[in-house]
Amino acid sequence: MPQGEHVTPSFARPPTTDEGSTRRTTTAQGFEREFRLPSGRRADAVNLETREVLELKPNNPRALQRGQTQLEGYLKELEQTYGGEWTGRVVPYDR
């Protein structure tokens, strides 16, 4: 994605069932939304095949910095749990 370009990913909000409860889904790109880590924390989207993490945050400096901090923790935990090298990025969205 070119610098400065922002998109709202199709998985920005968790899907709901008729009863209103959330369910785990996998996108066409292979990302599992609301991926629960062993620590109990939840990354917004994780692709186990490509070892990639996406953290969605509102497009403002404070939220983006918080997302970067969260992302670094997720990457460390995933590398310890699943091994290998993991990559990730914070994806800004406009409300």
C-alpha positions in Angstrom: 0.0 0.0 0.0 1.5 3.4 -1.0 2.5 5.7 1.9 -0.4 7.8 3.1 -3.1 5.6 1.6 -5.7 4.4 4.0 -8.3 1.7 3.6 -10.9 0.2 5.7 -10.3 -3.5 5.5 -13.3 -5.8 5.0 -12.6 -7.3 8.4 -12.5 -4.1 10.4 -15.5 -5.2 12.5 -16.2 -8.7 13.7 -19.2 -10.4 12.1 -22.2 -11.3 14.2 -24.6 -14.1 14.2 -28.4 -13.6 14.4 -28.0 -13.8 18.1 -25.5 -11.0 18.1 -22.5 -13.1 19.3 -19.2 -12.9 17.5 -17.7 -15.9 15.7 -14.2 -16.6 14.4 -13.9 -16.2 10.7 -11.1 -16.5 8.1 -11.0 -14.0 5.3 -10.3 -14.8 1.6 -6.7 -13.6 2.3 -6.3 -16.3 4.9 -6.4 -14.1 8.0 -8.2 -15.2 11.1 -10.0 -12.3 12.7 -9.9 -11.7 16.5 -7.1 -14.3 16.9 -6.7 -15.3 20.5 -3.1 -15.7 21.7 -2.1 -18.1 24.5 -1.8 -15.1 26.9 -5.5 -14.3 26.2 -4.7 -11.2 24.2 -6.4 -10.9 20.8 -4.8 -9.7 17.6 -7.1 -8.2 15.0 -6.0 -10.5 12.2 -3.4 -13.3 12.0 -2.4 -15.4 9.0 -0.8 -18.6 10.2 0.4 -19.6 6.8 2.2 -16.4 5.9 3.1 -15.6 9.6 1.6 -12.1 9.3 -0.3 -10.0 11.8 -2.5 -7.0 11.1 -3.5 -4.6 13.9 -6.4 -2.2 12.9 -6.4 1.2 14.5 -8.1 4.6 14.0 -6.1 7.0 11.9 -4.7 9.2 14.6 -1.1 9.3 16.1 -2.1 8.1 19.6 -4.0 5.0 18.4 -1.4 4.2 15.8 1.4 4.3 18.4 -0.7 2.1 20.7 -1.2 -0.3 17.8 2.5 -0.5 17.1 3.2 -1.3 20.8 0.5 -4.0 20.7 1.8 -5.4 17.4 5.3 -5.8 18.8 4.0 -7.8 21.7 1.9 -10.0 19.5 4.9 -10.7 17.2 7.1 -11.7 20.1 4.4 -14.0 21.6 3.7 -15.6 18.2 7.4 -16.2 17.5 7.7 -17.8 21.0 4.6 -19.9 20.5 4.8 -21.0 16.8 8.5 -20.4 16.1 9.9 -18.8 13.0 9.9 -15.1 12.0 6.6 -13.2 12.1 5.9 -9.9 10.4 3.1 -7.4 10.9 1.8 -3.9 10.4 -0.6 -1.5 11.8 -3.4 -0.7 9.4 -5.0 2.7 9.9 -8.6 3.3 9.1 -10.8 6.4 9.0 -13.9 6.4 11.0 
